[in-house]
Amino acid sequence: MCSNDPACSATHQPFLRTISIVLDALCARAVPTLPWFRFRPFLHDPKDDLYVECALAAGAQLIVTDDRHFRHPALKAFGMTALNARDYLARSIQERNQE
């Protein structure tokens, strides 16, 4: 991105630290999972089907991605939703504020 520009790097450091904290928290809760079934083709990009299969095998209800292929309406049939990172964070903040 701008790793050779000290001013730019300094500007992005707080953001990068925040992203690192979020990713560390997500990874700490992650459970390695392998799919035990296959149902292909499903999404418009067949390479993405593996991610849906892993999410189903893990019992996930949410996939966080900016990939447009995950906007497939059939995800809802499996009880899953796909959100981009911004919408996921907004939803998480809203849910925390309601508690």
Beta strands, then each sheet from edge to edge (+ up, - down):
strand 1: 62-64
strand 2: 81-83
sheet 1: 1+ 2+
end
